[in-house]
Amino acid sequence: MKSVQPILKSIQKQILYQRQNLNIRQRKVKKRQIKMNEEQNLLNQIPYLNIPKIIFPFESSENIKIMKESIEKDEQNLEKLKQIKVNEEIKIEYQWRLKELQNYIKDSKEILKEREELQRKNSKVNIFLSRLKIILKIFCLFVVASIIQYMWKKM
């Protein structure tokens, strides 16, 4: 019995040591998973941008205002994202997505300028059309008046 007890104690110590090792490994794996999730969340903050450039010929001032606000928000988000420090493993993809976001903001600004220019042109056209309508109404009144005058002379 005495000879078996030291062996049992040594086996118990080994089991205890293995359990501790396993716990340590499990904690490391959990930490690694948490870190990977954080990095993935970081990457998910930067969207993939596949937004087509569509310019509508008649743009309302409300739409232009909304677009300006969204560009400002995108710029603020970009600045926040630039300040975040990233792990080397995801740094390339992170930088690529940041670059994509920068390009999107730049394209959005160009589209906004084009839309504002179109709106200015459209407002000039609308002013011209409203003046033309007034002129046509006056012309129609003269035509109707001359027809009435002609009919009056015939009677």
DAVEN-V117513 format. One line per field, one symbol per residue. psi: psi as a letter, one per 20 degrees, with the letter a starting at -180 (. if undefined). A space follows every 10 residues. Layout:
# DAVEN-V117513
psi=???
This chain:
# DAVEN-V117513
psi=ghhhghgggh gggggggggg gggggggggg ggggghgggh hghihoqpol pqopophnpq hghggggggh gggggghggg hhippqqhhj gghghghggg gghggghhgg ggggggghgg ghhgghgghh ghggghgggh ggggghgggg hhhh.
